[in-house]
Amino acid sequence: MIAKTSGRNGGSTASSQAAGGPEVVLGEGVLDDRDKAILHLLAREGVIGVSEIARRLALGKSVVWRKLQKLTAMGLVERVVVNGRPLYRLRPVEEPRN
């Protein structure tokens, strides 16, 4: 499949992804299957920690941590501290003000 991605110069480039469906493009970031799996888990569970995400998705904790940093930078996920534990959740969508 071909997915349209943003090039470094601001132009568009086409890239193909072998398996797992097309890439999702949000601004300058691209979501892969692991990013999407983390987002789906956060949508289902609400608030969850790195270790639990890693366990449920059978990924390394460092991989999950890097993915969460990327998703946080993209504005999709936010870090919260509950009882001294760093956890992650989907970032709430703000309603437009009229």
Sequence and secondary structure as in RCSB ss.txt:
>XXXX:A:sequence
MIAKTSGRNGGSTASSQAAGGPEVVLGEGVLDDRDKAILHLLAREGVIGVSEIARRLALGKSVVWRKLQKLTAMG
LVERVVVNGRPLYRLRPVEEPRN
>XXXX:A:secstr
 EEEEE TTS EEEEE SSSS  EEETTEEE HHHHHHHHHHHHHSSB HHHHHHHHT  HHHHHHHHHHHHHTT
SEEEEEETTEEEEEE        
